[in-house]
Amino acid sequence: MTLSAAAAVEALEGIALVAVGLYVGVEAVAGSPNDLTSAVVLALMAIAAGVGIVAVGRGLWQTRRWGRAPALLTQIFAVIAAISMIQSRRQAVGVVLIALAVAGAATLLSPPSTRALDED
């Protein structure tokens, strides 16, 4: 159960990152960014990272041992991004992101998840 929750949190974070990447891409093309090339590259990087994070969530869902390390890294980077959001006066987004990161890490490191991932 806890591993499924960890997989769901990971996939949700990946889907959110893909959505942000798509938003930035649409804004870059439809709007008038200061640097179109940088905006498009940022959008593509966010989409690629989001797809990778969704793949990690899928790996956790399938009880793949390799998914633990990248999932934990995702949660660490989510906390860093959340702190940045809070400092830039986007407290609501930052608090939600911290809550997701803590939930993801806690469910991933819980004893049932650890047992499931360590079974051979």
N, C-alpha and C positions, 0 to 999 in steps of 0.2 A: 504494500500500500504506500509506504513512504517513498519507495523508488519511483512509483508511478507519479506521485506528487512532484518529485524532483524533475522527472521527465517533462511533466506538464509545465512547470515553471520555466524550464530551459526552453521549451518550444515556444511558449508565450513570449519570452524575451526575444527570441529569434524572429518571430513574426512581427513584433513591434519594431525591431530594427529594420526589417525589410520594408515595413510601412513608412518609416522615417526616410529611408533611402529613396523610395518611390516619390514621396512628397518633395524631397530636396531636388530630385531629378525633374519633376514636373515644374517646380518653381524655377529651376535653372533654365529650362527651355521656354516656358511661358512668360517668365518675368524678365527682369533686366539685372542679372547679378553683376557685381563688380568684375568678376573673373569667371567667365562661362566654363572654361576648361577645368578650373579647380572645382567648381560646383558639380560638374558632371562626374569628375573623378571621385569626389566625396560621395556622391550618390551611388556610384557603382561599387565603391568599397563597402558602404553600409549594406547594400543589397547582398553582396558576396558574403560579408560577415554574418548577416542574418540567416542566410541559407546554411552556412556552416554551423551556426548555433542550433538551428532546427535539426540538422543532421545529428548533432550531439544529443539532443533531446530524444530523437528516434533511437539512437544507440542505447541510451539509458532505458527507454521503454522496452527494448529488446534484451535488456540485462547484459549489455556488452560492457565488459570491464574497462575498456579503453575510454569510455565516456566520462569516467569520474574526474580525471585531471582537467580536461577542457571545461567541464561543467563548473568545477571549482574556480577555475580562472575566470570564467564568465561572471561568476558572482563577485569575485574580487574587483573586476573591472566595472561591474555595475555599481558597486559601492563608490568607487572613485568618480564615476560619472554622476552619481546621485549627489555627492558632496559638491561637485562643480555646479550642479543645478541649484542646489540650495544657496550657494554663495552668489549665484547670479539671479537671485530673487525669483526662482521657480520652485518654491518650497513644496508645493503640492506634488509636482512630478518627482522631485527628489525624495520625498518621504515615501511615496508609493514604490519607487525603484529600490530604496533601501529595504523596505518591507519584503519585496519580492526576493531580493538578494539574500536576506537573512533566512527567509523561508526555504529558498532553494538550497542554501548551504546546510541548513539544519536537517532538512529531509534527506539530503544526499549523504550526510555524515552520521545519520541515525543508525543504531545497531541493526535494525532489519535491512536497511539498504546496504550496509557494509557486508552483512552476511550474504545477501543475494549476489553482490558483485564479486565476493571472494570465493564463491562456490566453484569448484572445478568440474 
